[in-house]
Amino acid sequence: MSQSGQRSSEGPVVVVGAGHGGANLVALLRQEGFSGEIVMFGDERHLPYHRPPLSKKFMDDDLLRQYLRPEAFYGENGIDLRLGAVVTTIDPQACTVTTADGEEVGYAYLVIATGSRPRQLSTPGMGSDGVLSLRTIDDAARLRTAIEHHGRLAIVGGGYIGLEVAAQARTHGVDVTVLEREKRVLARVASQEFSEFLTCHHRNQGTVIRTSVDVTEVVEKSGSVAAIDLADGERIECGSVLVGVGAIPNDDIAAGAGIACDGGILVDGNGSTGVPGVFAIGDVTRRPMGDGFMRFESIPSALEQAKRVAAIISGARSPHPEVPWFWSDQFDLKLKIAGHVHLGHSSHVRHDVNGGKFGIFHLDESHRLVAVETVNASAYFMAGKKFIGGADVLDPDALADPECDLRACVVR
């Protein structure tokens, strides 16, 4: 999948989406000396903002409203930022996009950065006012208000968003129950050891975590959420419900334009869709990983893609590919993960998991490091990320020995 077609180096560039990927892309274009017209559409009416606080610090209104750049930045840099504007169609032949208001805008380059939306459940009662999702500033404000008014929170889904919300709520003394359908939390993205450690840590902080459970109904009383019923007959009392069962890529307009999509927009390592002049970045994309394509719902991944697309459009030198990584804050834990855990064949723990500071290194069948999960161990994370990027082969026995210098674990 490669970018083809000669285009003007001076735009115009149209960016659909004003999240981390889109907002950083337009800034990078100016930083790299691109002087053409830039138009960025954002479907929210807020300036582009930091999204990690939405789940990590949603109880603090000041932290929620952390804008990526001040409003003046966009005007001073000649970026036409159009907030509350929804792009509904793309015409790759005419090189235009059309908004819900019927406005048509032409482009020389188009960057789709539309992100993703929370997956919804069809379970009875899920349409109740007290059932919430979390993707925007407004969602976070509603979640905070619901907790302040109704107290006890039930979280359906034991992914990173659910666990971060649980940690923040427990820090503020809220009773929290996490309900996970799989046998363990983070089943799709984390190792067994990592999941078990986080589950134990949460429970020690008072979070109730229930796994292998199915939600059958959200129960209302006097117009408010009162409880969640489980398939085994148990009823979990609560005042509000957060549904965090994954996200769906907002690839509808791309698919409608004939751009290749399969659980997200398919892109190459440079963010190209294969359609001349059209790129995609961020959560909406599936990018190459191993022998296939994968979605990486992380800000570092979106920023790396933004850097590569900005370099192509501006004619700057392309940055070196970065190993996909992710971070999470939960209670006193700083979690950093690089690579993809499920590509591993064996795992090796460095330091005691129960000590609250450790790394889990995942090797493939050739003993190449493919992923590292760390807790309060930034040195392990940085070393592991470097080893993954270098496709380094490690000695498993040396890796498991905390007395052995990490650098000495590299065989070749």
C-alpha positions in Angstrom: 0.0 0.0 0.0 1.9 3.1 -1.2 1.1 6.7 -1.8 0.9 7.5 -5.5 0.3 10.6 -7.6 2.2 13.9 -7.7 0.6 16.6 -5.7 1.2 20.2 -4.9 3.5 20.6 -1.8 1.4 23.6 -0.8 -2.0 22.0 -0.1 -4.7 22.7 0.6 -4.7 20.1 3.4 -8.0 19.0 4.9 -8.0 17.2 8.2 -11.2 15.5 9.3 -11.0 15.1 13.1 -9.6 17.3 15.8 -8.3 14.8 18.4 -4.6 14.2 19.3 -3.8 12.9 15.8 -5.4 15.7 13.8 -4.4 18.6 16.1 -0.8 17.5 16.3 -0.6 16.9 12.5 -1.6 20.5 11.7 0.9 21.9 14.2 3.6 19.7 12.7 2.9 20.8 9.2 3.5 24.4 10.2 6.6 23.4 12.2 8.0 21.6 9.1 7.5 24.8 7.0 4.3 23.9 5.1 2.8 27.2 4.0 -0.4 26.0 2.2 -3.9 26.2 3.3 -5.0 24.0 6.2 -8.6 23.3 7.2 -9.4 21.1 10.2 -12.9 19.9 11.0 -13.8 18.8 14.5 -17.3 17.5 15.4 -17.1 18.7 19.0 -17.4 22.4 19.9 -14.4 22.3 22.2 -10.9 23.2 21.2 -8.7 20.1 20.7 -7.9 18.8 24.2 -5.9 16.2 26.1 -7.9 13.0 26.4 -6.1 10.9 29.1 -7.7 12.9 31.9 -11.1 11.9 30.8 -10.7 8.5 32.5 -7.8 9.2 34.8 -8.9 12.5 36.3 -12.5 12.9 35.4 -13.4 14.0 39.0 -11.4 17.2 38.5 -13.1 19.7 36.2 -9.9 21.8 35.8 -7.9 18.8 34.6 -10.5 17.9 32.1 -10.3 21.1 30.2 -6.6 20.9 29.2 -6.5 22.2 25.7 -3.6 21.0 23.4 -3.0 24.5 22.3 -4.6 27.9 23.1 -7.2 29.2 20.7 -4.9 31.9 19.4 -2.5 29.3 18.1 -4.7 28.3 15.2 -5.3 31.8 14.0 -1.7 32.8 14.3 -0.6 29.8 12.3 -3.2 30.2 9.6 -5.1 27.0 10.5 -8.8 27.2 9.7 -10.3 25.3 12.6 -14.0 24.5 12.2 -15.5 23.2 15.4 -18.9 21.6 15.6 -18.6 20.7 11.9 -19.3 17.1 10.7 -17.9 15.8 7.5 -20.4 13.4 6.0 -18.9 12.4 2.6 -15.6 12.2 0.8 -15.2 12.2 -3.0 -11.7 10.9 -3.9 -12.3 11.5 -7.6 -13.2 15.2 -7.2 -10.9 15.6 -4.2 -13.6 17.1 -2.0 -15.3 16.6 1.3 -18.8 17.7 2.1 -20.2 18.6 5.6 -23.6 18.0 7.1 -24.4 21.6 6.3 -23.8 21.0 2.6 -20.5 22.8 2.4 -18.0 21.4 -0.1 -14.3 21.8 0.5 -11.6 20.8 -1.9 -8.3 19.2 -1.0 -4.9 18.3 -2.4 -4.3 16.1 0.7 -6.9 14.6 3.0 -6.1 13.2 6.4 -8.8 11.2 8.1 -8.4 11.3 11.9 -12.0 10.6 13.0 -11.1 8.3 15.9 -13.6 5.8 17.4 -16.8 5.7 19.4 -17.8 3.6 22.4 -19.3 0.2 21.6 -22.9 0.0 22.7 -24.8 -2.9 24.2 -28.3 -4.0 23.3 -29.0 -5.4 26.8 -32.4 -4.3 28.2 -32.2 -1.1 30.2 -29.0 0.1 28.5 -30.8 3.1 27.1 -31.5 4.5 30.6 -30.3 8.0 31.4 -28.0 6.7 34.1 -26.1 4.4 31.7 -23.0 6.3 30.4 -20.1 5.9 28.0 -16.8 7.8 28.0 -15.2 9.4 25.0 -15.5 13.2 25.3 -15.2 16.0 27.8 -19.0 16.2 28.0 -19.1 12.4 28.7 -16.6 12.9 31.5 -18.6 15.7 33.0 -21.8 13.6 32.9 -20.0 10.7 34.6 -18.7 13.0 37.4 -22.2 14.4 38.0 -23.8 11.0 38.0 -21.3 9.8 40.6 -21.7 12.9 42.8 -25.5 12.5 42.7 -26.0 8.8 42.8 -22.9 7.3 44.4 -22.3 3.7 43.8 -20.9 2.9 40.3 -21.0 -0.2 38.2 -18.6 -0.5 35.3 -19.4 -3.0 32.5 -16.1 -4.0 31.0 -12.7 -4.6 32.5 -10.5 -2.8 30.0 -8.1 0.0 30.6 -10.8 2.7 30.5 -12.9 0.8 33.0 -10.0 0.2 35.4 -8.8 3.8 35.2 -12.3 5.1 36.0 -12.6 2.6 38.8 -9.3 3.8 40.3 -10.3 7.4 40.1 -13.7 6.7 41.6 -12.2 4.6 44.5 -9.7 7.4 45.2 -12.7 9.6 45.9 -14.4 7.1 48.1 -17.0 5.8 45.6 -18.1 2.2 45.8 -17.2 0.5 42.5 -18.0 -2.9 41.0 -16.3 -3.9 37.7 -18.2 -6.6 35.7 -16.1 -8.4 33.1 -17.5 -11.1 30.7 -14.1 -12.7 30.1 -12.2 -14.8 32.6 -9.9 -11.9 33.5 -9.7 -8.2 33.1 -7.6 -6.9 30.1 -8.0 -10.3 28.4 -7.5 -8.8 24.9 -4.5 -6.7 25.6 -2.5 -7.9 28.6 -0.8 -11.0 29.9 -2.2 -13.3 32.5 0.4 -12.1 35.1 -0.3 -8.5 34.4 -4.1 -9.0 34.7 -3.8 -10.9 37.9 -1.5 -8.2 39.5 -3.9 -5.4 38.6 -6.9 -7.3 39.8 -5.3 -7.9 43.1 -4.2 -4.3 43.5 -7.7 -3.0 42.7 -9.3 -5.4 45.2 -6.8 -4.3 47.9 -8.1 -0.7 47.2 -11.7 -1.7 47.6 -12.7 -2.2 44.0 -15.1 -5.2 43.5 -14.1 -7.1 40.4 -16.3 -9.8 39.0 -15.2 -11.8 36.0 -16.9 -14.5 33.8 -20.2 -12.7 34.3 -23.0 -11.7 31.8 -25.1 -8.7 32.3 -28.8 -9.4 31.5 -30.5 -6.1 32.4 -30.1 -2.7 33.9 -32.9 -2.2 36.4 -34.5 1.2 36.9 -36.5 2.5 39.9 -38.4 5.8 39.9 -36.7 6.8 36.6 -33.1 6.2 37.9 -30.7 3.3 37.6 -31.0 1.1 40.6 -29.1 -2.2 39.8 -27.7 -4.5 37.3 -28.9 -8.1 37.0 -26.5 -10.9 36.1 -27.2 -14.1 34.2 -26.6 -16.2 37.4 -29.4 -14.4 39.2 -27.3 -12.0 41.2 -28.3 -8.3 41.4 -25.6 -5.6 41.8 -27.0 -2.4 43.3 -25.7 0.8 41.8 -26.7 4.4 41.1 -25.1 4.7 37.7 -23.5 2.5 35.0 -20.4 3.1 32.8 -20.2 0.9 29.7 -16.6 0.3 28.6 -16.6 -2.7 26.3 -14.4 -1.4 23.6 -14.6 1.1 20.7 -15.7 1.0 17.1 -13.6 2.9 14.5 -15.4 5.9 12.8 -14.5 4.6 9.4 -18.0 5.1 7.8 -17.1 8.1 5.6 -13.9 6.3 4.4 -15.8 3.1 3.6 -18.5 5.1 1.8 -15.8 6.6 -0.4 -14.4 3.2 -1.4 -11.3 3.5 0.8 -10.2 0.0 2.1 -11.6 -0.7 5.6 -11.6 -3.8 7.7 -12.4 -3.0 11.3 -10.8 0.3 10.7 -9.1 2.1 7.8 -6.2 0.1 6.4 -3.0 2.1 6.1 0.6 1.4 5.5 3.5 2.4 7.8 3.2 6.0 6.5 -0.5 6.3 7.1 -1.3 6.0 3.4 -4.7 4.5 2.5 -3.5 3.7 -1.1 -5.9 6.3 -2.5 -3.8 9.2 -4.0 -3.6 12.1 -1.6 -5.6 10.4 1.2 -4.1 9.4 4.6 -5.5 8.2 7.9 -4.1 8.4 11.4 -5.1 7.5 14.9 -7.7 5.2 16.4 -9.6 4.9 13.2 -6.8 3.0 11.5 -5.4 -0.5 11.3 -1.7 -0.4 10.8 0.8 -3.1 9.9 1.9 -5.3 12.8 3.7 -8.6 12.3 2.0 -10.5 9.5 -1.2 -8.5 9.5 -2.9 -5.2 10.5 -3.8 -4.1 14.0 -5.6 -1.2 15.7 -3.6 0.6 18.3 -5.9 2.8 20.4 -3.1 5.0 21.9 -2.0 8.5 21.7 1.7 7.6 21.0 0.5 5.6 18.0 -1.6 8.6 16.7 1.3 11.0 17.2 3.8 8.8 15.4 1.4 8.5 12.4 0.9 12.3 12.5 4.7 12.8 12.3 5.1 10.5 9.3 2.2 12.0 7.4 3.3 15.6 8.1 6.8 14.7 6.8 5.4 13.3 3.6 3.1 16.3 2.9 5.7 18.9 3.8 8.6 17.1 2.1 10.6 16.7 5.3 12.7 13.7 6.3 10.5 10.9 7.5 11.1 10.0 11.2 12.2 6.6 12.2 9.3 4.2 13.0 8.5 4.0 16.6 7.5 0.9 18.6 3.7 1.2 19.5 3.3 1.8 23.2 0.7 2.7 25.7 0.5 4.0 29.3 -2.1 3.9 32.1 -2.2 5.5 35.6 -4.2 3.5 38.3 -3.9 4.5 42.0 -0.2 4.6 42.7 0.7 2.6 39.6 2.5 3.9 36.5 1.9 1.3 33.8 3.8 1.4 30.5 3.5 -1.3 27.8 5.3 -1.5 24.5 4.7 -3.9 21.6 2.0 -6.5 21.4 1.7 -9.1 24.2 -0.1 -11.7 22.2 2.7 -12.0 19.7 4.8 -13.5 22.5 5.5 -17.3 23.0 7.0 -17.0 26.5 7.0 -14.5 29.3 9.7 -13.7 31.8 9.1 -11.6 35.0 11.9 -9.4 36.2 11.6 -8.6 39.9 8.8 -9.6 42.2 5.3 -8.9 40.9 4.1 -8.5 44.5 6.6 -5.8 45.1 4.8 -3.3 42.9 7.8 -2.6 40.7 8.5 -5.1 37.9 8.6 -5.9 34.2 7.2 -8.7 32.2 9.2 -9.4 29.0 7.5 -11.4 26.2 9.7 -13.3 23.7 8.7 -15.0 20.5 9.8 -18.5 19.5 13.2 -17.1 18.4 13.6 -15.3 21.7 13.1 -11.9 20.1 11.4 -9.4 22.4 8.0 -8.5 21.1 6.4 -6.8 24.1 7.1 -5.5 27.6 4.7 -4.7 30.4 6.0 -2.6 33.3 4.7 -1.3 36.6 6.6 1.6 38.2 9.7 0.6 36.2 10.4 3.1 33.5 13.9 1.8 33.0 12.6 -1.6 32.1 10.1 0.1 29.7 12.7 2.2 27.9 15.1 -0.8 27.6 12.3 -3.1 26.4 11.0 -0.6 23.9 14.6 -0.2 22.5 15.0 -4.0 22.3 11.7 -4.4 20.4 12.7 -1.8 17.9 16.0 -3.5 17.3 14.4 -6.9 17.0 16.9 -8.0 19.7 17.3 -11.7 20.7 17.5 -12.0 24.5 18.7 -14.8 26.9 15.6 -15.9 28.8 17.5 -17.1 31.9 19.5 -13.8 32.1 16.3 -11.8 31.6 14.7 -13.4 34.6 17.7 -12.7 36.8 17.3 -9.1 38.3 21.0 -9.1 39.2 21.9 -9.4 35.5 22.3 -6.0 33.7 19.6 -5.7 31.1 22.1 -4.9 28.4 23.9 -8.2 29.1 20.6 -10.1 28.3 21.0 -9.2 24.6 22.4 -12.1 22.6 22.3 -10.4 19.3 
